């Protein structure tokens, strides 16, 4: 009986965690950057980067005044954006998407609806 109860509890936890998983669709903006143990604001360096991802695997990425079309995939732990300039792979951490680039981490966080 204990074994069956343990299995049921594990199954319930697994379902709860699966329900918490979030597909990457939505709007994101570059929130902060870390490099050499320092946290930096992207605004300090004129880095205004954002992207919007629809539920069908397409979207747009904006840097400064330029906007490009992208396609994206979410495999559960990695979000891959493919655009005219190549492929970027983001790791997922909670609601954040993190781009790793030569020891520098760029943290993209969801744009809250009232931030439009």
Secondary structure, 3 states (H helix, E strand, C coil): CHHHHHHHHHHHHHHHHHHHCCCCCEEEEEEEEEECCEEECHHHHCCCEEEEECCCCEEEEEECCEEEEEEEEECCCEEEEEECCEEEEEEEECCEEEEEECCEEEEEEECCHHHC
